[in-house]
């Protein structure tokens, strides 16, 4: 049986629950990494702890923005508040980018220092243990948060999941560096900053991939061609619709907005034409069972315009 559509209130509840779980995990991990880095003589683990604390900002951002985004439309936001969630995704991607730059600069400084003869201290076993725990916890948080984000169709929650995974990869880099420094000898301690440098690049790539679709949405990019093709097929098969034009689409957070003009027989009564438009709206909304589809139609009399292959007419 297909899962029923989650209400706005239910989506906010799920988003807040999963984000609070991440919030407290980040608090514990951040403190553990910093204390472990101090006791275990690992600068990389201290930096990784700072990275974990950066997740606090993203968690708070998601808690605030998702609640706003799922509010019902009002007189000041007649198309809803979905753009707030999109904005949260952009801000999260910027946080990720800032973290990646910070890790990159710090790792590069360490590599230069080692090349100039500086010796990185040998880490203690506690640093290695905390790295392993961090990787396991953050990967679990990634899977848990991403699943919730997909369930409620929240790009902001999914973006926060990738923030968790970036922290997991940062911990992997720290694990490689700490392990190399502990077991391979003094000359291999440079593995720590080299691994961190590589991971910082990965984090930057993730941030760009998250920001791209969100920025496109903020700038009013149309729905994908696949979605528009499905809409066109509905219109071609809709009873009473001769042709259509001025099809415009966009996304607002988890919701979609679709606007179009329908061409019908000019001899129809207003009530008959209205019924055709209503059926078209319901058919298009059925294409998006898991989100809110705001479909706006405008009825016009057909006056013999040329009909294109996709069923539309020349404007």
Secondary structure, 3 states (H helix, E strand, C coil): CCCCCCCHHHHHHHHHHHHHHHHHHHHHHHHHHHHHHHHCCCHHHHHHHHHHHHHHHHHHHHHHHHHHHCCCCECCECCCCHHHHHHHHHHHHHHHHHHHHHHHHHHHHHHHHHHCCCCCCCCCHHHHHHHHHHHHHHHHHHHHHHHHHHHHCCHHHHHHHHHHHHHHHHHHHHHHHHHHHHHCCHHHCCHHHHHHHHHHHHHHHHHHHHHHHHHHHHCCCCCCHHHHHHHHHHHHHCCCCCEEEEEEEEEECCEEEEEEEEEECCCCCHHHHHHHHHHHHHHHHCCCCCCCEEEEEEEEECCCCCECCCCEECC
